[in-house]
Amino acid sequence: MAAAVSVRRADYANPHDAASLVMLLDAYASDPAGGGDGLSDFAKSHLVRELAARPQAYSVLAFDGDAPVGLVNCIEGFSTFACKPLVNVHDVAVLSSHRGRGIAEQMLALAEIIARERGAVKMTLEVLSGNAPAVKLYQRIGYAGYQLDPAMGTAQFMQKWLEAA
């Protein structure tokens, strides 16, 4: 029988957590849902240090025994309308070998606990419309399209690159 999956906040100073974070994010970036290209060498070598330098960032890791299998990266922002922090769930990744086992839900539950500890008024995330399993999960655990006035429609996530990634 496989070991139970455990979920905990990542310690950026812990070499095992740091390596796990980079490996999992690279696997996610290599997946079609993550764009299909792995992380650059620059990102691999600087990511954990840069996250650790930002007090508004935190990550959650999932392990099957000692093997890393899931990652959530969160970045605190600020809701001007509520005048309180918000947390953007920036990455949700579970290795393909472990999908469908509730790991993302467990990681998001811990990410929410941490967000509440920070006094966040809400959590946000973006998801590709073609990622039906993720959309279904997010809706089931309480996420919904963002709107202020239904007559104005729902928000769209947009981007503008300022430099090459």
N, C-alpha and C positions, 0 to 999 in steps of 0.2 A: 504494500500500500504506500502511495506517495505521501510525503510529509505534508502537513497542513500549510496552507499559504499564510504567511504573516505579513502585516502591513505596518509600516512605521515611518515617522518623519526621517528624512535623510539628514545625515550629518556630513556637511560638505568637507569637514576636516578629516573624516574617516576615509582612508585610502580605498577600502572595499566599497563603500557607498559611492565615492567619487567615480571609481571605475565602472560600477554598476550603472550609474546615471548616464555616463557617456555611452556605454555599450547599448543601453536601452533606447536612448534618444537617437543614436545612429541607426539602430534597427528600425525605429519608427520612421525616420527620415528616408530610409531605403524602401519602405513599403509604399505601394501606390497611394494609400491614404495620407502619407506624409510627404508626397511629392515624387518619390521614386529615386531620389539621389541621396546618398549618404551624407553625413556631415563632412565638412571640409576639414583638412588637417588643422587649420587655425581654430575652428570651433572645438574640435576634439581636445586640443591642447590648452585652450583658454576657458572653456565653458564653466567648469566647476569654480575656478578662481573668480571669474566674473560674477557668477551667481552669489558666491559667498561674500563678495564685496558690496552686495546690494541687500540692505536689511529688509527691503520690501519683498524679497524673493524667498520662497520655500518650496521644498519638493517632498513628495511622498513616494516611497519605494515599496514594492511587494516582492517577497521572496518565497520560493517553493523550496523549503529546506534552506540551504545556503545560496541557491541559485537565484539571481535576480530575474524577475519575470514581468514586472510592471512599474510604471513611472507616471507621476503627475507632477507637472511644474506649475507653480502658481506665482503670480506677481500682484502685489497690492497696488491698487490705484486709489482714486478718490472720487466719490460721488458729490458733485457740487450741489445738486438738488437736495440731497439728504444731509450734506455737510458731514459726511462720515466716510470711512474707508470702504472700499469694495475690493473684491479679489477676483482677478481674471485667471481662470484655469487655462493656461497657455498650451499645455501639452497633456494628452492622455494617451498612454501607450501600454499595450499588453502584448507580449510575444504571441505570435500566431498559435504556437503550441499550447497556450494557456487561455485562449479566448473562450468566452461562453461559460466561464466558471464563476462569474460574479466578482472578479478581481478589480475591475475598474470601479464598480460600485463601492467596494470596500475602501479603495484608495480615495474616492471622492468623499466618502463619509468622513474620513480622517481629515481631508483637506477642508471640509466644512467646519469641523470642530476647531481647527486652527484658525480659520477665518473668523469664527464667532469669538474666539479668545482675543483676536486682534480688534474686535469691535466692528467688524465689517457689516454693512447693511445689506449687501447682496453679493452674489457670485455671478460671474459672467463666463461664457465660453463661446467658441465658434466651432461649428461642425460642418463638414461638407455635406450637401444635401443628398449625395449618392451613398453616404455611409449610413445606410438604414439601421444596422444594429446599434450604432452609437446614438443616432437620433432617438430610437425607441428607448434606449436606456436613459438618456438625459430627460426625456419627457416623463418617463415613469418615476424618476426621482425628483421631479418638480421643476425642471427647467422648461421655459417656454420662450417663444419668439418675443422680442422686445418691442413694445409699443407704448406710446404715451396716450394718444387719442386714436381709437380704432379708425376714425375717418381718415387719418394721416397714414395708415398702413403700418407694417412692421419694419423695423430697422434692417438695413443691409450692412454686412461687414465688408469694408472696402480697404484697399491698401495702396500706397504709393511708395515705391522704392526710392530711397535717397542715395543709395550707393549699391553697387553690386553685392549680392549676398555671398 
